[in-house]
Every structure is written in C-alpha cells, then in structure tokens.
Amino acid sequence: MTVTFWVIASAMTVAILGLLLRPLLKHPRQAANERGKTLPVYRQQFSELEQDRAAGLLTDEQYQTARSELERRVLEEAGSAEASIAPAEGSVNLRVVALSLAMIIPAASGVLYWTLGNPAAMTHPVVSAASAQGGSGDDSQMADSLNTLIEQLRKKLEENPNDAVGWGLLARSYMAMERYADAVPIFEKATKLNPNNASLLADYADALGVHQGRKLDGKPEMLIQKALKLDPHNVKALMLSGTIAYNRKDFARAAKEWEEAHAYLPSDDQESSDQLKASIAEAKRRLGGGPSANMLVANPPMEQANPAKPATQSGRSRAITGKVVLGPNMTNRASLPDTLFVFAKDVAGPPMPVAIVRASKKDLPFSFRLDDSTSPMPSRKLSDIDTVVIVARLSKSGKAMAESGDLEGMSQPIKPGTENITVVIDRERP
C-alpha cells in the first residue's frame, strides 16, 4: 500500500466529514436561513456563467470547469438538506451526533474498504476474474445512493417548478444513471424554461437519441441544429452533428464538423482529442470509397458524446457468439422476468457494457452475437477491448442496470473473437 493512497484517502475523508458535520454544528435556524439563501445564489451563479461565456469572458474550458463545480455543490446541498433540519428544542443533541459521526465514518470506511475493496490493486493493477464478478454488488450500492440524492433533488424541484437550472441538473443526473426514459421528459421541461441554452439542447438531443433506439433523426437533429445556431462552437452539438453526417455517408461534412469540435475541445481532454483525431482520419479515409460502418449516438454518463474510434480489427473477426440457457435451479420457477439482456463488460475497465443485445424470456435458449455494431458507446467498441466477461441478465424492471431480484449468469473472462460459448443463468441477485 502506498503512502500516497492513504494521504489522498485521509484528505477525502476529512473533506467529507467537514461537509457532513458543518450543518450539524450550526444553530438550526441559522442553517435553515442559509439553505433558503443558497439556491437563489446558485441560480444567479449559473446565469452569470452563461452571460460570461456569451460575452467571451470565459473560454469553453473555463465555463465547463466552473459549471461542473456548481452542479456538484447543488447536489451536495440537496443531499444534506433533509438531514440537517431539526427543531431547536429537540431531544437529539446534534453535537453528540456530530462527534459520533466523526468517529464512526472513518472507522466504517476503513472496515468496508478492507472487506469489500481490493487493497492489492494499489500494487497489482491487473483485475482478476473474481474481482470483476464481485464488482456488481458495489455498483448497485453506489447506484442506490445516487438514486436517493437524485430523488431528493426532484422533490425540491417540485416545490420550485420554475428552476430551469435545477431541472437541467436533474435531467443530466438521470442520463448519467442511464435512466433515459426519465431524463427525456425532464429535459423537455428544462428546455421549455430555458430554450436558448445550447448545452442543454445538445444534452437533450443525446438523451432523446439514445431513448429512441440510438437514432438521431427527427427531433434530436432539430435540437442539435438549434443548439448550433445558438452556439456554433458547442463541442457536443458539433460531435453529434458530425455523427449524423457520418451515418448518412457524408464523410466530408462529418470530418469538417469533427475538426471544428476538436478545435474547441478543452485542452486537458486528451482522451476525447485522441478519439476525435482517429474519427476524423477514418472519415477522410472513407472519402476514398472504403467500407463504411454505422455510428450510433453516444451515451456516456455526464460525458460528452464522442464519435467512433476506428477498430483495430474488423467487428466481424472480433465478434463473440454463443447461447444463453437457464440453469436447472431456474427452470421450475413459477415466473421469470420478461426482459433479457446479454452484454460484454471490460474486465479491466468501467462497468458500462461495451456491447449489448436485448431479447425476452420467450427467446430462451437465446443465441446471441456481440460485435461492434452492438456497442452502445462508439468511443468504446468491443473490438478495442482485450478481455471481457459476458453477462446474461433477466431484468425485473426491464432496465439494463442491475437490481435486486434479477436473474443472472456470467462467463469466464474471454477474448473478443471467441465463438460458441454458453452462459448459464443460475443465480438471483440479492
């Protein structure tokens, strides 16, 4: 274990304790008065940011950095507000609570990390198959916590329905959680309250495109064009517009719009820069009549949509094929969830799928094929990944995100290009 890790972990713990304990140590009326003042201040700050960028006082990079910080503070305010309300004459001694939290949180964090975390990862970065399989429970716990914060924000916005900035933040939060069906109507509400916000319109187009089957035709394209009229240099709108052109085989326009997006990309976003450069080169190559490939609208949570990065090998040669079957202990169940998802996850990467297909229980046993055409994020294709696991999930909610009661099965780690594997659905998520 490195000294650096423990210094960073300790600093984060102290910072979190400061955020939690500060409202507990305030007089209740003082805290309530401050909460009543903060939301208007945040709205004013968001408005001033928009004005400064429109006036050319802020670069896109400075604007995005300042906006992200404000959004983080609004979420923290929403998450802590409910817990900090208590009568001045109540029977609970808030100082005792604060002292207890100051002792319990660091101790509990250490125990949880030692129990659920992977201390060896600090010196052995290679992820094992067992750790990859065990990560889904942690993902679910984190998702539950974020969902709680999001719902608290929604309740506050229902009390203040004209808060355009708050509705925009809620919509982006839903999008980050891959709850696109929830994000779309919230984006609609936010854009009605703030119809001239180019960044909001571009995010709305992205969410709507994913929700309607990863297609940008129709209303998403109209939103993108409106965003570009308001702000011709909006990076996300340029990326999405370039994706539309690429899908229509207008490679010259795609390359031109991606080059413009690259010109206005924040200088510290090296990953997006590399992906855009590769995509521009690919579009220019296809101008010579080479084989084309469909590109899908991107859906990374709270990130800018990026056009596709050319695969190192063809999607065909790197495809994974196989069959999903029910395990013996599942065949006699009275009822099964109806929606089936089969997806590939990068063993050494984030939990988002790099390829996914959807079916239903009536299709079982289900023969599947995963390749670059089934990648939900053009910036991360199956053919770019070294080792994956294949997960088959019967979802109770009909959503790809794991929930308690879903039925699952998982393969051993395999290489893209593996054929005729069998994934057995043999367990229920707790």
DOPATOR-609940 format. One record per atom (N, C-alpha, C): residue in three letters; y, x, z. Coordinates in pm, whole numbers, plus 50000, padded with zeros to 5 digits. Atoms other than C-alpha are relative to their C-alpha. Layout:
BEGIN
AlaYXZ ...
END
This chain:
BEGIN
Met498815008450000 Met500005000050000 Met501255008850000 Thr498824991650015 Thr503375013449909 Thr501094996050097 Val498865002649913 Val506415016950129 Val500984990749930 Thr499075008450076 Thr508485001349851 Thr499664985350011 Phe500415014149992 Phe506414969449859 Phe500424994050133 Trp499705005749868 Trp506864964850234 Trp501504998950024 Val498545001149988 Val510604972050215 Val500494987549929 Ile499585011950076 Ile511014945549944 Ile499564987350070 Ala500525011949933 Ala508784920650126 Ala500784996950127 Ser499245002149877 Ser510664925850452 Ser501404994849970 Ala498665004650037 Ala514034921650281 Ala499994985449958 Met500115013950043 Met512894889250118 Met499774990750119 Thr500275008249882 Thr511564876250449 Thr501274997950083 Val498745001049925 Val514864883850624 Val500964990649929 Ala499095008750076 Ala516794866950344 Ala499614985350014 Ile500495013949988 Ile514614835650362 Ile500274994750141 Leu499725004249863 Leu514924834450741 Leu501474996850018 Gly498565002749990 Gly518684836550706 Gly500354986549942 Leu499735012950064 Leu518724806850469 Leu499504988450085 Leu500585010849921 Leu516454786350697 Leu500694998150135 Leu499515000949862 Leu517974794651033 Leu501494996750008 Arg498555002349995 Arg521654792650944 Arg500364985350026 Pro499645014049971 Pro521794754350923 Pro499514995250136 Leu500515004349869 Leu519674750851239 Leu500935004350114 Leu499154994749894 Leu522134771651439 Leu501414994449996 Lys498695006450007 Lys525154751351326 Lys500044987150079 His499835013249941 His526564721351502 His499684989549893 Pro500425009750101 Pro525064690651328 Pro501164994149921 Arg498895006150075 Arg528424675351241 Arg500635010049905 Gln499454989650087 Gln529654708151104 Gln499125001649877 Ala500924998550113 Ala526524711350887 Ala500134988349905 Ala499895011850087 Ala526884675750762 Ala501285000549919 Asn498754999250073 Asn530524681350673 Asn499925010249888 Glu500114989650103 Glu529674713250486 Glu499164995249883 Arg500845005150109 Arg526904695950288 Arg500794990549913 Gly499215009450079 Gly529344668950186 Gly500985007049909 Lys499014992850079 Lys531684695550052 Lys499365008649890 Thr500574990150091 Thr529194717749868 Thr499724994749862 Leu500355005150133 Leu528044695149584 Leu501214999149909 Pro498834999850088 Pro531584688849451 Pro500425014249961 Val499654986150030 Val532194726349475 Val499125005449889 Tyr500934995550104 Tyr529044733349271 Tyr500354993949865 Arg499655006350127 Arg530064707949009 Arg501245006649939 Gln498784993650048 Gln533514723948984 Gln499695013949945 Gln500354986650046 Gln531964758548951 Gln499284999649866 Phe500675001550129 Phe529664746948669 Phe501034997049891 Ser498985003650098 Ser532654731448493 Ser500875012149964 Glu499174988250026 Glu534694763348532 Glu499265010249914 Leu500804990950082 Leu531844783948387 Leu500054996049853 Glu499965005150138 Glu531734761648078 Glu501365003049935 Gln498654997850053 Gln535514764448038 Gln500255014849970 Asp499804985750020 Asp535494802248079 Asp499265005149877 Arg500734995650117 Arg532784806647818 Arg500664994949872 Ala499345005750117 Ala534544783047575 Ala501285007649967 Ala498754992650021 Ala537754802947624 Ala499775014649966 Gly500314986250033 Gly535934835747558 Gly500175009650115 Leu499834991249884 Leu536444848947913 Leu498685005650049 Leu501334995549959 Leu532704852147969 Leu499155002249876 Thr501004998350105 Thr530034866647742 Thr498844990750028 Asp501195008549978 Asp526794847147692 Asp499155005450114 Glu500824993949894 Glu525014871947919 Glu500604996950137 Gln499355002849872 Gln527584867648199 Gln499894985250036 Tyr500115014649977 Tyr527514829848156 Tyr498614996250049 Gln501375003749962 Gln523714827448174 Gln499665005050140 Thr500274994549866 Thr523554850148482 Thr500674991650108 Ala499285008049901 Ala526214830248668 Ala499414986150012 Arg500575013649997 Arg524664796848571 Arg498674999850076 Ser501294999349931 Ser521174807448690 Ser500195001050151 Glu499744998449857 Glu522604817949027 Glu500474986950061 Leu499535012949948 Leu524424784649070 Leu498864989950009 Glu501125009549998 Glu521304764748980 Glu499065003050116 Arg500864996349887 Arg519274784349235 Arg500604995250132 Arg499355004249876 Arg521844776749505 Arg499984984850018 Val500075014649990 Val521864739549421 Val498624995650046 Leu501375003449957 Leu518054737949455 Leu499795003250147 Glu500144996549859 Glu518214756149787 Glu500734989950088 Glu499245009949924 Glu520874731749908 Glu499234987050011 Ala500765012550000 Ala518714702149807 Ala498785001150091 Gly501214998449922 Gly515624716749974 Gly500245000650150 Ser499754998249857 Ser517294724250306 Ser500754988450064 Ala499135010549946 Ala519474693150340 Ala499254990650092 Glu500735009949921 Glu516804669250468 Glu499615005550136 Ala500504994249876 Ala515504693550728 Ala501125002550101 Ser498924996049912 Ser518954700950869 Ser500744988550065 Ile499305011649946 Ile520014665350956 Ile499354996050132 Ala500545004049871 Ala519584657251328 Ala501154995550088 Pro498925004549911 Pro521644638251593 Pro500415010950097 Ala499504989749909 Ala523834659751811 Ala499384998750138 Glu500545002149865 Glu522354643852121 Glu498484999450001 Gly501455001450011 Gly518714645752001 Gly499285008350104 Ser500804993449898 Ser515924657552221 Ser499505013649956 Val500524987350049 Val515004686951995 Val501075010850013 Asn499094988849988 Asn516644719952082 Asn499895008549874 Leu500074993350129 Leu517494734751741 Leu499945015250015 Arg500084985549980 Arg517914769551884 Arg498565004350029 Val501424997049974 Val514334768352013 Val499224999549869 Val500675001150131 Val513184756651669 Val500295012449916 Ala499624988350080 Ala515114784951504 Ala499265012650048 Leu500704988449946 Leu513594810851739 Leu498524999649964 Ser501425001450035 Ser510104797051676 Ser499765003549855 Leu500164996850143 Leu510584798751300 Leu500145014949974 Ala499784985750019 Ala511874834251327 Ala498775008150034 Met501234992849965 Met508584844451488 Met498824995649914 Ile501175005450068 Ile506164821551305 Ile499965003949852 Ile500004998050145 Ile507274826550943 Ile499535014149961 Pro500514986850040 Pro506844864650924 Pro498515001750032 Ala501414998549963 Ala503524862751111 Ala499104992249904 Ala500815008250090 Ala502204834250897 Ala499975005849860 Ser499934994150134 Ser503374851350578 Ser499045011849989 Gly500904988650002 Gly501514882950668 Gly498534995949998 Val501405004649995 Val498304864250755 Val499594993849867 Leu500325006450128 Leu498454843250439 Leu499855010149888 Tyr500114989950106 Tyr499084873350219 Tyr498705007750014 Trp501214992149979 Trp496254892850378 Trp498744992049967 Thr501165008650025 Thr493914862950343 Thr499894995849854 Leu500035005750136 Leu494904848550004 Leu500475009749893 Gly499444991050100 Gly496684877249837 Gly499025010749957 Asn500844989250050 Asn495384908749673 Asn500695013350029 Pro499334987549964 Pro496624939649861 Pro499635011549908 Ala500444989150086 Ala494564961749631 Ala500775000549869 Ala499305000450129 Ala496694950849336 Ala501175009749996 Met498874990749999 Met499504973949451 Met499585013849952 Thr500484987050044 Thr497355004049377 Thr498994998949888 His500985002450106 His494804988249136 His500454987949921 Pro499405011350069 Pro496694966548888 Pro499064992249913 Val500915007450086 Val493654956448684 Val499494987750074 Val500405012649936 Val492824919948762 Val498544997649975 Ser501435002850015 Ser489204911948828 Ser499774985649965 Ala500345013850036 Ala487404880948710 Ala500064991150122 Ala500005008349880 Ala487034868849067 Ala501414996250041 Ser498625003349962 Ser490754871449139 Ser500624990549902 Ala499475009450098 Ala491544853648813 Ala499524986050028 Gln500535013249972 Gln489264824948909 Gln500574994250128 Gly499515005049873 Gly490664822749260 Gly501474996650000 Gly498565001950002 Gly494294820849149 Gly500454985849982 Ser499585013650032 Ser494294784449051 Ser500424992150123 Gly499625007149878 Gly494474772249411 Gly501405003550044 Asp498654995849965 Asp497584793149479 Asp501024993749906 Asp499095006250096 Asp499174779849161 Asp500264985550038 Ser499865014149964 Ser498514744349280 Ser500914998450123 Gln499155000749881 Gln500114751049622 Gln501465002449965 Met498624997350042 Met503214766049459 Met500574988149924 Ala499545011750076 Ala503424736449220 Ala500354988550093 Asp499715010749905 Asp503254712149513 Asp501335002250069 Ser498734997049933 Ser506134729849688 Ser501194997649907 Leu498915002050096 Leu508284729849374 Leu500204985249971 Asn499895014450025 Asn507494693249309 Asn500744993050113 Thr499315005849885 Thr508684684849661 Thr501505002349990 Leu498574997050015 Leu512014702549604 Leu500624991849887 Ile499485007450115 Ile512424685749267 Ile500214985350035 Glu499865014249964 Glu511804651049409 Glu501134997950099 Gln498865001049910 Gln514314657649686 Gln501315000149922 Leu498814999650085 Leu516874666749421 Leu500184986749927 Arg499905012750072 Arg516064634849229 Arg500554989150092 Lys499515010149907 Lys516634613249538 Lys501505001450022 Lys498574997949979 Lys520044629049591 Lys500804995749877 Leu499295003950122 Leu520974623249228 Leu500034984849983 Glu499975014650006 Glu520014586549254 Glu501134994450085 Glu498865004149919 Glu522694584349523 Glu501325003849933 Asn498794995650072 Asn525164601749289 Asn499695000449851 Pro500545000650137 Pro524154589948938 Pro500905005849892 Asn499094994750101 Asn527204604248759 Asn500115015250003 Asp499994985449989 Asp526414640548843 Asp499265006049880 Ala500624994950123 Ala525764654448492 Ala499325013550023 Val500574986949974 Val525154689848618 Val498674998750075 Gly501225002049922 Gly522574677848870 Gly498864994449916 Trp501055005550086 Trp520694656948612 Trp499475010549903 Gly500454989250088 Gly520614686748377 Gly499085009750071 Leu500854991249921 Leu519184708548652 Leu498644993650027 Leu501275006949976 Leu516544682248732 Leu499145000049874 Ala500755000350126 Ala515544679348364 Ala499385013649972 Arg500534986550025 Arg515174717148331 Arg498895003450099 Ser501054997649901 Ser513114717848652 Ser498714993149958 Tyr501195006950051 Tyr510734691548512 Tyr499395007849884 Met500494992650115 Met510474711848194 Met499285012750045 Ala500644987949949 Ala509644743248391 Ala498624997150058 Met501295004049944 Met506804724148559 Met499094993749894 Glu500765005750113 Glu505544712748215 Glu499844984950011 Arg500005014649989 Arg506324676648306 Arg500964994549894 Tyr499095003150110 Tyr507794669547963 Tyr500304985149991 Ala499765014450004 Ala507354631847980 Ala501074996050102 Asp498965002749900 Asp509514632148296 Asp501335006349959 Ala498774992950035 Ala512014657148153 Ala500814992749894 Val499295005850115 Val512854637947834 Val501014989250043 Pro498995009949963 Pro514494606847993 Pro501105005550088 Ile498964994049918 Ile516364628648241 Ile500995007849912 Phe499114993550096 Phe517714650047956 Phe500874989749929 Glu499245010650065 Glu518764617447786 Glu501174995650087 Lys498945004049906 Lys520714607248097 Lys501075010850011 Ala499064988949984 Ala522284641748135 Ala500905001649878 Thr499194998150121 Thr523414643847771 Thr500954988349976 Lys499055011150009 Lys524984609147790 Lys501215002650089 Leu498914996849909 Leu527034621048086 Leu500795012249954 Asn499364987650046 Asn527804654747924 Asn499595002649856 Pro500494999550138 Pro527434650247545 Pro500415012449922 Asn499494988550075 Asn529254682147446 Asn499565013450059 Asn500554987749942 Asn527124707747630 Asn498905005249908 Ala500944995050100 Ala525364728447364 Ala498685004750062 Ser501224995149936 Ser522894744947604 Ser499124988450045 Leu500755011749956 Leu521864711147745 Leu499334993149880 Leu500575006350119 Leu521344696847395 Leu498835008249945 Ala501094991550049 Ala519204726747293 Ala498764998750088 Asp501135001849910 Asp517024723247603 Asp499364986349980 Tyr500505013450026 Tyr516704685847536 Tyr499144999949873 Ala500764999350125 Ala515574693047179 Ala498665006850020 Asp501234992749972 Asp512984717847305 Asp498994991150072 Ala500895008649923 Ala511544693647562 Ala499484988449916 Leu500405011450083 Leu511514664547317 Leu499015004349893 Gly500934994950101 Gly509804685747052 Gly498615002050056 Val501314998249937 Val507014695147291 Val499364986450030 His500525013149960 His506674659247412 His499474992049881 Gln500435007950115 Gln506304645047060 Gln499025007849911 Gly501064993250073 Gly503444667846963 Gly500415013349942 Arg499524986950044 Arg505294700846924 Arg500554999549858 Lys499355001650129 Lys507284688546626 Lys501514998750023 Leu498555000149985 Leu510994694546585 Leu500704990849899 Asp499415009150098 Asp511504669546303 Asp500604987950071 Gly499415012349945 Gly513694639046366 Gly501085002950102 Lys498954998949899 Lys515744636446683 Lys500195014250053 Pro499774986249955 Pro515074672146806 Pro500875008049903 Glu499194992850098 Glu516504685846482 Glu501464995550005 Met498625005049989 Met519564663246515 Met500705006150121 Leu499424994149880 Leu520134676146869 Leu500335014749980 Ile499784985750026 Ile519794712246752 Ile501255002049914 Gln498844998750087 Gln522334707346474 Gln501304996750074 Lys498815003449921 Lys524774690646714 Lys500365011650093 Ala499744988649912 Ala524374719746957 Ala500655011549924 Leu499434989150078 Leu525134744646679 Leu501434996949954 Lys498625003550034 Lys528264725246578 Lys500925002750119 Leu499194997649879 Leu529474727346938 Leu500105014950032 Asp500044985749968 Asp528434763746979 Asp499145007149896 Pro500784993550107 Pro527394782446661 Pro499255012350046 His500654987949950 His526294811846876 His498964997150108 Asn500985003349897 Asn523914793047107 Asn498645005749961 Val501214992550036 Val520834815147113 Val498794990849986 Lys501195008550005 Lys518244788547189 Lys500064990649880 Ala499885008950115 Ala519584764446925 Ala499735007549870 Leu500264991950118 Leu519524792446666 Leu498515003049985 Met501444997350005 Met515934801146758 Met499234987849951 Leu500705012250038 Leu514804765146728 Leu500284996249855 Ser499655003050139 Ser516674760146401 Ser499255009449906 Gly500784990650079 Gly515014791546265 Gly498534996149993 Thr501395004549998 Thr511624777746372 Thr499804988449902 Ile500085011250095 Ile512294745646174 Ile499965005449857 Ala499964994350134 Ala513184766145867 Ala498695007149967 Tyr501264992850022 Tyr510074787745907 Tyr498874990249969 Asn501055009850023 Asn507804757345930 Asn500124993449863 Arg499775005850133 Arg509374744345606 Arg499925010749891 Lys500174988850093 Lys508674778045443 Lys501335004949941 Asp498694994650039 Asp512404785145412 Asp500205012950078 Phe500044987749922 Phe511864820845526 Phe501335007449998 Ala498684993450005 Ala515274833245412 Ala500924994550108 Arg499165006149897 Arg517054808145636 Arg499495003450140 Ala500584996749869 Ala514634814945922 Ala500435013950043 Ala499624986249967 Ala515314852245907 Ala501495000950034 Lys498554999649977 Lys519084846345888 Lys500354994550139 Glu499655006149871 Glu519194823346193 Glu499435007950116 Trp500544991649893 Trp516904845746399 Trp500825012850015 Glu499134988349990 Glu519114875346312 Glu501284996750076 Glu498825004349924 Glu522124855746440 Glu499664998550147 Ala500415001549859 Ala520214846646756 Ala499875013650066 His500184986649943 His519324883246807 His501355006650028 Ala498684993949982 Ala522974893246767 Ala500684995350128 Tyr499365005749881 Tyr524004870447056 Tyr499074999850122 Leu500954999549889 Leu520974876947276 Leu500545009150110 Pro499574991049892 Pro521794891347622 Pro499345013749986 Ser500474986450025 Ser521414929047608 Ser498815004050088 Asp501094996249910 Asp518964930147901 Asp498714992249974 Asp501205007850031 Asp516464905547745 Asp499185007349895 Gln500704991550094 Gln514284932147588 Gln498784993049939 Glu501195006850052 Glu511174910247555 Glu500364990649885 Ser499585009150107 Ser512984883447354 Ser500505007849879 Ser499514991750109 Ser514654910547149 Ser498865005249914 Asp501154994750075 Asp511314926047053 Asp499324988949921 Gln500665011150068 Gln509834892046967 Gln500824995249880 Leu499155004150111 Leu512814882446753 Leu499945010049886 Lys500104989950104 Lys512684915446567 Lys498714998749922 Ala501305001650067 Ala508984910246493 Ala499994987549914 Ser499975012550075 Ser509604874446381 Ser500875001149876 Ile499134997950115 Ile512474884546154 Ile499265008049893 Ala500774992050096 Ala510264911045994 Ala498924991749933 Glu501055008550055 Glu507484885345949 Glu500584990249899 Ala499375009350094 Ala509834860045785 Ala500395007249870 Lys499624992550121 Lys511134886745547 Lys498785004149919 Arg501234996650072 Arg507594897345463 Arg499494988249920 Arg500515011850068 Arg506684861645376 Arg500894995749883 Leu499175002650116 Leu509604860145136 Leu499365005349873 Gly500704994450115 Gly507364880944910 Gly498794992149958 Gly501115008650042 Gly504784852844891 Gly498725001950078 Gly501214998149920 Gly502384863545164 Gly499564987250065 Pro500525012149937 Pro500254838445356 Pro500894995550113 Ser499125005349895 Ser502234815545586 Ser499174994050111 Ala500675006249885 Ala501394801945926 Ala500984990650065 Asn499125009649933 Asn502764771746108 Asn500485005650132 Met499444996049872 Met505054778246400 Met500314987650080 Leu499805011549913 Leu505304754946697 Leu501205002350088 Val498904998849906 Val508234747446925 Val499485006050129 Ala500444993349878 Ala508034769547233 Ala500254991350121 Asn499785007749879 Asn507744755547586 Asn499895008250126 Pro500074992849876 Pro508074783447844 Pro500924994250105 Pro499175005549903 Pro509424770148183 Pro501215008550032 Met498684994149973 Met513094778648235 Met500245012749920 Glu499744988750085 Glu512984803947946 Glu500474995149866 Gln499595003850134 Gln514464804147601 Gln498794999849909 Ala501095001050095 Ala512144793047324 Ala500115011549901 Asn500024988650089 Asn511104822547110 Asn499114997349881 Pro500875001650115 Pro509734822846756 Pro498785008950012 Ala501304993749987 Ala506274835746694 Ala500065014949978 Lys500194985850020 Lys505294871846726 Lys498785001649911 Pro501134998950089 Pro503034881646436 Pro498785005450070 Ala501254996149936 Ala499434885146544 Ala499565013649949 Thr500504987150040 Thr497854919246542 Thr498784998649911 Gln501115003150086 Gln494804903546384 Gln500124985549961 Ser499895013850044 Ser494324871046200 Ser499454990750104 Gly500495009849904 Gly493874839746407 Gly498554996649975 Arg501375003750031 Arg490604833046224 Arg499025009850064 Ser500934990049949 Ser488964866046322 Ser500035000850151 Arg499884999349855 Arg490154862446682 Arg499744986650067 Ala500275013349944 Ala489094826246732 Ala498865000550100 Ile501085001749903 Ile486914815847027 Ile499394986249977 Thr500685012850021 Thr484324788746968 Thr498944998150107 Gly501025002849899 Gly481894771547199 Gly499854985250026 Lys500335013849966 Lys480764739847369 Lys500244997850149 Val499815003949860 Val481734721847692 Val498974989350033 Val501015009749957 Val478974703547879 Val500214996750148 Leu499985003749858 Leu478694685148211 Leu498835006350072 Gly501074994649919 Gly476734702048486 Gly499094989150054 Pro500965009949949 Pro473664684548633 Pro500544991950117 Asn499475007049883 Asn475574675648950 Asn501124990449965 Met498925008850042 Met478214657048747 Met499524988149916 Thr500455010250095 Thr476084635848515 Thr499764986450065 Asn500295012749932 Asn475304609148778 Asn501204994250072 Arg498805005449936 Arg478874603548895 Arg500324986249943 Ala499715013750043 Ala479974567248883 Ala501104999749895 Ser498924999850098 Ser483164575748693 Ser500505014349985 Leu499464986850030 Leu484724605948531 Leu501434998449947 Pro498685000550062 Pro488354613548445 Pro499874999849848 Asp500145002350143 Asp489044604848083 Asp500495011849916 Thr499364989950084 Thr491184634147960 Thr499375013750022 Leu500624986849995 Leu489544667447877 Leu500965010349939 Phe499244988750053 Phe491504699947835 Phe499085012249998 Val500724987350011 Val489904732147713 Val501055010549962 Phe498944990350028 Phe492144762747729 Phe499595014150040 Ala500224985849971 Ala492214800647738 Ala501165005150083 Lys498984993749915 Lys494074819748012 Lys499845015149995 Asp500004985449996 Asp495044856248002 Asp499585004750140 Val500514995449871 Val493054873448279 Val501065008350073 Ala499044991049937 Ala495834898748342 Ala501434995149989 Gly498665005050021 Gly498804876048278 Gly500314987650080 Pro499615012249929 Pro500584844448395 Pro499004988949976 Pro501035010550008 Pro498594812048445 Pro500144990749880 Met499845009350111 Met500014793848139 Met498985002949890 Pro501014998050105 Pro497404788347863 Pro500595007449880 Val499604993750126 Val497544809947551 Val499404992649881 Ala500525009050103 Ala495534784047355 Ala499404988050072 Ile500465012049930 Ile494634748047440 Ile499694989049899 Val500325012050078 Val492954717447287 Val499734988650098 Arg500165011749916 Arg492714682047420 Arg498964990749938 Ala501015009650047 Ala489854657047395 Ala499844989550111 Ser500265009949896 Ser488334629347610 Ser498555001050043 Lys501364998949945 Lys485184624647818 Lys498964994849903 Lys500985005650094 Lys483544604447540 Lys499575010449896 Asp500354989550096 Asp483574636347328 Asp498975009750055 Leu500974990749941 Leu481264654547571 Leu498584996949951 Pro499644985750004 Pro479384676047492 Pro500975002849886 Phe498884998250091 Phe482524688547317 Phe499965014049940 Ser499934987150070 Ser482554716247054 Ser501465003349974 Phe498594996450011 Phe485844734947060 Phe500195012849919 Arg499584987750067 Arg487684761646866 Arg501435003050046 Leu498694995649955 Leu490634780647012 Leu500445011849914 Asp499454989150079 Asp492804802346787 Asp501524999450006 Asp498544999549993 Asp496454809846716 Asp500664986649967 Ser499405013150033 Ser497034775046572 Ser500034990650119 Thr500005008549880 Thr496304760346917 Thr500795006450114 Ser499184993549897 Ser498664783947105 Ser501214991450031 Pro498845008449966 Pro501264763247297 Pro501315007749997 Met498784992050001 Met503734792347301 Met499915010149885 Pro500054990650111 Pro504384810346972 Pro500245014450042 Ser499724986449955 Ser505614840347169 Ser498795006650067 Arg501224994549938 Arg502164844647334 Arg498804993349934 Lys501135005650073 Lys499274839047097 Lys498685005650051 Leu501344995749959 Leu495554841547163 Leu499665013649941 Ser500364987450067 Ser495224870046911 Ser500715012150061 Asp499284988949936 Asp497684890947118 Asp499375004250133 Ile500534997949864 Ile495594889347438 Ile498705008049994 Asp501194991549999 Asp492914914247533 Asp498784992850059 Thr501135006549932 Thr490724894247776 Thr500464986650056 Val499665013449952 Val490704857147861 Val498814993850072 Val501065008849951 Val488734831348056 Val500254986249939 Ile499905013550056 Ile488014796947911 Ile499774990050112 Val500085010349897 Val488644767348142 Val499844986449933 Ala500155013950044 Ala487384731948078 Ala500324991250120 Arg499545008149888 Arg489084705348292 Arg500044985249960 Leu499855014550012 Leu488574667648317 Leu501094996050097 Ser498795002249920 Ser492014656848440 Ser500134985350038 Lys499785013749953 Lys492554625948656 Lys501354994649957 Ser498645004450031 Ser496274624848579 Ser500294999649851 Gly499724999050143 Gly495984631648207 Gly500925011549967 Lys499124988550021 Lys498144663148253 Lys499185012850010 Ala500744987450001 Ala497054698948191 Ala500075007350133 Met499874993249870 Met498334710748532 Met498924995050096 Ala501115003449910 Ala495504711648787 Ala500464991550117 Glu499745008349883 Glu495394685149059 Glu498704997850076 Ser501175003049918 Ser493064676149344 Ser499184988849937 Gly500885010150058 Gly490034656749219 Gly499635002649855 Asp500384996450137 Asp489974672348871 Asp498645007050001 Leu501304993450015 Leu486574684448749 Leu500175011849906 Glu499754987750075 Glu486394720048617 Glu498745008149978 Gly500964989550024 Gly484274747248472 Gly500735011849940 Met499324988050049 Met485154783148381 Met498995010149949 Ser500864989750057 Ser483654810348165 Ser500205013350071 Gln499754986249961 Gln483284847048244 Gln501105005649909 Pro499014993950088 Pro486034869648103 Pro499385003949866 Ile500504997150134 Ile485594873047726 Ile501145005249914 Lys499034995150096 Lys487364888647428 Lys500274989349895 Pro499765008550115 Pro489114867947161 Pro499135004349883 Gly500964997250105 Gly486704865446870 Gly498574996750041 Thr501345003749952 Thr483724855847089 Thr499644986049950 Glu500435012850054 Glu481694827146945 Glu498844994350079 Asn501165007549948 Asn479254800647068 Asn499785002050150 Ile500174999649855 Ile479964802447440 Ile499784985850052 Thr500195013049936 Thr479064774147677 Thr500754999950133 Val499275001749874 Val481384762247955 Val499464987550068 Val500625010949926 Val479764740448221 Val501004994650102 Ile499155006449898 Ile481934715748418 Ile499094996750118 Asp500975000949890 Asp480254718948756 Asp500634999250138 Arg499405000649866 Arg482804715749037 Arg501224991049998 Glu498835008649982 Glu485554693349171 Glu501055007650078 Arg498934993149928 Arg488934707049276 Arg500274993050131 Pro499745006249870 Pro489624701449647 Pro501394993950007 
END
